[in-house]
Amino acid sequence: MVGSRFPALIVRQSDGDAAQAAIEWLSNDDLPAGEVLVDVEWSSLNYKDALASRGHRGVVKTLPHVPGIDCAGRVAACDSDKFAVGDEVVVTGCGLGSAAWGGYAGRVRVPESWPVPLPAELTAERAMRLGTAGFTAAQCVDALLHHGAEPSRGPLLVTGATGGVGVWSVAILAELGFEVIAMSGKPDWQDALLGLGAARVVGREALASASDKPLLGADFAGGVDTVGGAPLSALVRSTRHRGCVACCGLVAGVDLPLNVYPFILRGVTVAGVDSEKCPREPRLRMWKNLAGPWRIDLPEEWITRVDLDGLPAQIEKMFAGQSVGRTIVQPKTAAALPA
């Protein structure tokens, strides 16, 4: 930040033109209302952010807009007694970067109910290696455990395994002793997935059955689906008796070609995972797990660091299906402050 001004990636739309994102310099007066002002040290890139950067109306309700559904940093000011100046906090979901301006800025201002204390075991940078992706993965794992998943019941499949949620799901489940089968369309990353703890890596064809049978072979005890659509349908139909599939994604489609047989003949559970509106108690519990028993140091090969100048290129890579792991963002820029 330069003096009282700070850079932000702002999405605007001119008359009749497509929405465009560009770096601008803001002051505190430009920020929306809220009780807590945070100096942002790190943010991260998620698919929802990529959509927001193009003004996608399913994500962004009004323009101009600042994307970034995650951020971590220090409290700069607080109009309540909930936080003190200097407190380290993390904000994920809650409307950040969608209903309200987000973390691709040097500062954010949010309601006092949104931030949670940054666990002492984590830095802001490590918290954003996790971000919404790690937080979502933790909820997926929690859902599987809640529905009786245990290593002795058989392998778990993780779809979209090189994406942010997939990477963290593979790593956490392997750390907990599960046999994890990682499904990915990026064969060059097979060794890296095995290094995370995957027992085996399979291609997308593993769930590409054209069969419309109501049930498929009971190959998995359940899993984490990050892509939706036909792969989710195939995974549900391939899940063993009383297994659970946690689902949280849609890149393979929003329609679910399915029937009731997996539910009434095998007792399969599909647990939907939503991170934005996760209540505070489980939100705090997930961060406690991620900082404690589920803490994992993700290898550097899975981490990409960019500032605001380098962010648009990473967004394009995500749309092209070329991004892997986690991209974390420092909300700064090499551009000079305008005169």
C-alpha positions as CSV (number, residue, x, y, z in Angstrom):
1,M,0.0,0.0,0.0
2,V,1.1,3.5,-0.7
3,G,0.1,5.8,2.2
4,S,-3.7,5.5,2.7
5,R,-4.3,4.0,-0.7
6,F,-4.0,0.4,-1.9
7,P,-4.4,-1.6,-5.1
8,A,-7.3,-3.7,-6.0
9,L,-8.4,-5.8,-9.0
10,I,-11.8,-4.3,-9.9
11,V,-14.3,-5.7,-12.4
12,R,-16.2,-3.1,-14.3
13,Q,-18.6,-3.1,-17.3
14,S,-18.9,-0.4,-19.9
15,D,-22.2,0.1,-21.8
16,G,-22.8,-3.1,-23.8
17,D,-19.3,-4.4,-23.3
18,A,-18.1,-7.5,-21.5
19,A,-17.0,-7.1,-18.0
20,Q,-13.2,-6.3,-17.6
21,A,-10.9,-6.6,-14.7
22,A,-8.2,-4.0,-14.1
23,I,-6.0,-2.8,-11.2
24,E,-7.1,0.4,-9.6
25,W,-6.1,2.3,-6.5
26,L,-8.6,2.7,-3.7
27,S,-9.0,4.3,-0.3
28,N,-10.8,3.1,2.8
29,D,-13.8,5.3,1.8
30,D,-14.3,3.2,-1.3
31,L,-14.9,0.0,0.7
32,P,-18.3,-1.3,1.6
33,A,-19.7,-1.0,5.2
34,G,-18.6,-3.4,7.9
35,E,-17.2,-3.4,11.4
36,V,-13.8,-4.9,10.7
37,L,-11.1,-3.4,8.4
38,V,-8.4,-6.0,7.5
39,D,-5.0,-5.4,6.0
40,V,-4.9,-8.3,3.5
41,E,-1.6,-10.2,3.4
42,W,-2.7,-13.1,1.2
43,S,-5.7,-14.2,-0.8
44,S,-6.1,-17.2,-3.2
45,L,-7.6,-18.2,-6.5
46,N,-10.7,-20.4,-6.7
47,Y,-13.0,-21.2,-9.7
48,K,-15.6,-18.9,-8.2
49,D,-13.1,-16.1,-8.3
50,A,-12.3,-16.8,-12.0
51,L,-16.0,-16.5,-12.7
52,A,-16.3,-13.3,-10.7
53,S,-13.4,-11.8,-12.7
54,R,-15.6,-11.9,-15.8
55,G,-18.6,-10.5,-14.0
56,H,-20.5,-13.8,-14.0
57,R,-24.0,-12.9,-12.8
58,G,-24.4,-16.2,-10.9
59,V,-21.5,-15.1,-8.7
60,V,-21.5,-11.3,-8.8
61,K,-24.7,-9.4,-8.2
62,T,-23.6,-5.9,-9.0
63,L,-20.7,-4.2,-10.7
64,P,-18.1,-2.8,-10.0
65,H,-16.8,-5.6,-8.0
66,V,-13.6,-6.9,-6.3
67,P,-13.3,-10.7,-6.5
68,G,-11.5,-12.9,-3.9
69,I,-13.5,-15.2,-1.7
70,D,-10.6,-15.8,0.7
71,C,-8.2,-13.5,2.6
72,A,-6.0,-13.6,5.6
73,G,-4.3,-10.7,7.3
74,R,-4.4,-8.3,10.3
75,V,-7.1,-6.2,11.7
76,A,-6.5,-2.5,11.0
77,A,-9.6,-1.2,12.7
78,C,-12.7,-2.6,14.4
79,D,-15.9,-0.9,15.5
80,S,-16.8,-3.6,18.0
81,D,-15.0,-5.4,20.8
82,K,-14.9,-8.7,18.9
83,F,-11.4,-8.0,17.5
84,A,-8.5,-5.8,18.4
85,V,-6.1,-4.0,16.1
86,G,-3.3,-6.3,15.1
87,D,-5.3,-9.5,15.5
88,E,-4.6,-12.1,12.8
89,V,-7.8,-13.3,11.1
90,V,-8.9,-15.3,8.1
91,V,-12.1,-14.8,6.1
92,T,-13.5,-17.5,3.7
93,G,-16.9,-17.5,2.1
94,C,-19.7,-15.6,4.0
95,G,-20.3,-13.5,0.9
96,L,-16.7,-12.2,0.5
97,G,-15.9,-11.8,-3.1
98,S,-19.5,-12.4,-4.2
99,A,-22.1,-10.4,-2.3
100,A,-19.4,-8.1,-1.0
101,W,-16.0,-6.9,-2.3
102,G,-13.3,-9.5,-1.7
103,G,-9.7,-10.2,-1.1
104,Y,-8.0,-9.1,-4.3
105,A,-7.3,-5.8,-2.6
106,G,-4.9,-4.4,0.0
107,R,-7.7,-4.0,2.4
108,V,-11.2,-5.4,3.0
109,R,-14.0,-4.3,5.2
110,V,-16.4,-7.0,6.4
111,P,-19.1,-7.6,9.1
112,E,-17.7,-8.7,12.4
113,S,-19.3,-12.1,12.1
114,W,-17.2,-13.1,9.0
115,P,-13.6,-13.3,10.2
116,V,-12.3,-16.1,12.4
117,P,-9.1,-15.9,14.5
118,L,-6.2,-17.2,12.5
119,P,-5.0,-20.4,14.4
120,A,-1.6,-19.8,16.1
121,E,-0.2,-22.8,14.1
122,L,-0.8,-21.1,10.8
123,T,0.5,-18.0,9.1
124,A,-1.6,-15.9,6.7
125,E,0.3,-17.5,3.8
126,R,-0.3,-21.0,5.0
127,A,-4.0,-20.2,5.7
128,M,-4.4,-19.2,2.0
129,R,-2.7,-22.3,0.8
130,L,-5.8,-23.9,2.3
131,G,-8.3,-21.1,1.7
132,T,-11.8,-22.1,0.6
133,A,-10.4,-25.2,-1.2
134,G,-8.8,-26.6,1.9
135,F,-11.8,-25.6,4.0
136,T,-14.1,-27.3,1.6
137,A,-11.9,-30.4,1.6
138,A,-12.0,-30.5,5.4
139,Q,-15.8,-30.4,5.3
140,C,-15.9,-33.2,2.8
141,V,-13.6,-35.4,4.9
142,D,-15.7,-34.5,8.0
143,A,-18.9,-35.5,6.1
144,L,-17.3,-38.9,5.2
145,L,-16.3,-39.5,8.8
146,H,-19.7,-38.5,10.1
147,H,-21.3,-41.1,7.8
148,G,-19.0,-43.9,9.0
149,A,-16.1,-43.9,6.6
150,E,-13.1,-45.8,7.9
151,P,-10.0,-47.3,6.2
152,S,-11.2,-50.8,6.7
153,R,-14.3,-50.3,4.5
154,G,-12.3,-49.9,1.3
155,P,-10.9,-47.3,-1.0
156,L,-12.2,-43.8,-1.5
157,L,-12.2,-42.0,-4.9
158,V,-11.3,-38.3,-5.2
159,T,-12.3,-36.8,-8.6
160,G,-10.6,-33.7,-9.9
161,A,-7.7,-34.7,-7.8
162,T,-5.2,-32.0,-9.1
163,G,-7.6,-29.1,-8.3
164,G,-7.5,-27.3,-5.0
165,V,-10.2,-29.2,-3.2
166,G,-9.0,-32.5,-4.8
167,V,-5.4,-32.0,-3.7
168,W,-6.3,-31.3,-0.1
169,S,-8.8,-34.1,0.0
170,V,-6.2,-36.6,-1.2
171,A,-3.7,-35.3,1.3
172,I,-6.0,-35.3,4.3
173,L,-7.6,-38.7,3.6
174,A,-4.2,-40.3,3.0
175,E,-2.9,-38.8,6.3
176,L,-5.9,-40.3,8.1
177,G,-4.9,-43.8,6.7
178,F,-7.4,-44.2,3.9
179,E,-6.7,-45.9,0.6
180,V,-7.2,-43.0,-1.8
181,I,-7.7,-43.4,-5.5
182,A,-7.0,-40.1,-7.2
183,M,-8.8,-39.4,-10.5
184,S,-7.3,-36.8,-12.8
185,G,-7.1,-35.9,-16.4
186,K,-3.5,-34.6,-16.0
187,P,-1.2,-37.7,-16.3
188,D,1.9,-35.5,-15.9
189,W,0.9,-35.1,-12.3
190,Q,0.6,-38.8,-11.4
191,D,3.9,-38.9,-9.4
192,A,2.9,-35.7,-7.5
193,L,-0.4,-37.3,-6.5
194,L,1.3,-40.4,-5.4
195,G,3.6,-38.2,-3.4
196,L,0.6,-36.7,-1.6
197,G,-0.3,-40.2,-0.5
198,A,-2.6,-41.5,-3.2
199,A,-2.5,-45.3,-3.4
200,R,-3.3,-45.2,-7.1
201,V,-4.0,-42.6,-9.8
202,V,-6.6,-43.2,-12.5
203,G,-7.7,-41.2,-15.6
204,R,-11.1,-39.7,-16.2
205,E,-12.1,-42.8,-18.1
206,A,-12.4,-44.6,-14.7
207,L,-15.8,-43.0,-14.4
208,A,-16.6,-42.6,-18.0
209,S,-18.9,-45.6,-18.3
210,A,-21.6,-45.1,-20.9
211,S,-23.8,-47.5,-19.1
212,D,-27.1,-46.2,-17.9
213,K,-27.5,-49.2,-15.5
214,P,-29.1,-48.1,-12.2
215,L,-26.1,-49.6,-10.4
216,L,-22.5,-50.2,-11.4
217,G,-19.8,-52.4,-9.7
218,A,-19.4,-51.6,-6.0
219,D,-15.8,-50.5,-6.4
220,F,-15.5,-47.7,-3.8
221,A,-16.5,-47.1,-0.2
222,G,-17.3,-43.6,-1.2
223,G,-15.3,-40.5,-2.0
224,V,-15.1,-36.8,-2.7
225,D,-16.5,-35.5,-5.9
226,T,-15.3,-32.0,-7.0
227,V,-16.6,-32.0,-10.6
228,G,-20.3,-33.0,-10.6
229,G,-22.3,-34.2,-13.6
230,A,-21.8,-37.6,-15.1
231,P,-18.7,-38.5,-13.0
232,L,-20.7,-37.8,-9.8
233,S,-23.5,-40.0,-11.1
234,A,-21.1,-42.9,-11.9
235,L,-19.4,-42.6,-8.5
236,V,-22.7,-42.7,-6.6
237,R,-23.7,-45.8,-8.6
238,S,-20.2,-47.4,-7.9
239,T,-20.3,-46.9,-4.2
240,R,-20.6,-49.8,-1.8
241,H,-23.4,-50.4,0.7
242,R,-23.8,-47.6,3.3
243,G,-21.0,-45.6,1.6
244,C,-20.9,-41.8,1.4
245,V,-20.0,-39.4,-1.4
246,A,-19.3,-35.8,-0.5
247,C,-19.9,-33.5,-3.5
248,C,-18.9,-29.9,-3.9
249,G,-18.2,-29.1,-7.6
250,L,-19.8,-28.5,-11.0
251,V,-17.1,-28.2,-13.7
252,A,-18.3,-31.4,-15.3
253,G,-21.9,-30.3,-15.3
254,V,-24.8,-29.2,-13.1
255,D,-27.2,-32.0,-14.1
256,L,-27.1,-35.3,-12.3
257,P,-28.3,-38.3,-14.4
258,L,-29.2,-40.6,-11.6
259,N,-31.9,-42.9,-10.2
260,V,-33.0,-44.0,-6.7
261,Y,-31.4,-47.4,-6.7
262,P,-28.1,-46.5,-5.1
263,F,-30.1,-45.0,-2.2
264,I,-32.7,-47.6,-1.7
265,L,-30.7,-50.7,-2.5
266,R,-27.2,-49.8,-1.2
267,G,-28.1,-47.0,1.3
268,V,-25.7,-44.6,-0.3
269,T,-25.5,-41.1,1.1
270,V,-24.7,-38.0,-1.0
271,A,-23.5,-35.3,1.3
272,G,-23.6,-31.8,-0.3
273,V,-20.9,-29.5,0.9
274,D,-21.3,-25.7,0.8
275,S,-18.6,-23.5,2.2
276,E,-19.9,-20.0,1.8
277,K,-22.7,-20.3,4.4
278,C,-21.1,-22.8,6.7
279,P,-22.2,-21.9,10.3
280,R,-19.6,-20.4,12.7
281,E,-19.2,-23.4,15.0
282,P,-18.3,-26.0,12.3
283,R,-16.3,-23.2,10.6
284,L,-14.1,-22.9,13.7
285,R,-13.9,-26.6,14.1
286,M,-12.7,-27.1,10.5
287,W,-9.9,-24.5,11.0
288,K,-9.0,-26.1,14.3
289,N,-8.6,-29.5,12.4
290,L,-6.7,-27.9,9.6
291,A,-4.3,-26.3,12.0
292,G,-4.0,-29.4,14.2
293,P,-4.6,-33.1,13.5
294,W,-5.2,-32.5,9.8
295,R,-2.3,-30.1,9.3
296,I,-0.2,-31.0,6.2
297,D,2.6,-29.1,4.5
298,L,1.6,-29.2,0.9
299,P,4.7,-29.7,-1.4
300,E,5.8,-26.5,-3.2
301,E,5.1,-28.0,-6.6
302,W,1.4,-27.6,-5.8
303,I,1.7,-23.9,-4.9
304,T,1.8,-20.9,-7.3
305,R,2.4,-17.4,-6.0
306,V,1.3,-14.3,-7.8
307,D,0.6,-10.6,-7.2
308,L,-2.3,-8.7,-8.8
309,D,-0.2,-8.2,-12.0
310,G,0.2,-11.9,-12.5
311,L,-3.3,-12.9,-11.4
312,P,-5.2,-12.5,-14.8
313,A,-2.8,-15.0,-16.5
314,Q,-3.5,-17.6,-13.7
315,I,-7.3,-17.0,-14.2
316,E,-7.0,-17.8,-17.9
317,K,-5.0,-21.0,-17.0
318,M,-7.9,-22.0,-14.7
319,F,-10.5,-21.5,-17.5
320,A,-8.3,-23.5,-19.8
321,G,-8.1,-26.4,-17.4
322,Q,-4.4,-25.9,-16.9
323,S,-4.2,-24.9,-13.3
324,V,-3.2,-27.4,-10.6
325,G,-3.0,-27.2,-6.8
326,R,-3.3,-23.8,-5.2
327,T,-2.6,-20.3,-6.5
328,I,-2.1,-17.8,-3.7
329,V,-2.3,-14.1,-4.2
330,Q,-0.4,-11.2,-2.6
331,P,-2.7,-8.1,-3.2
332,K,0.1,-5.9,-4.4
333,T,1.3,-4.6,-7.8
334,A,4.4,-3.4,-9.4
335,A,2.5,-0.6,-11.1
336,A,3.2,2.9,-9.8
337,L,0.6,4.9,-8.0
338,P,-1.0,7.2,-10.5
339,A,-0.1,10.9,-10.2
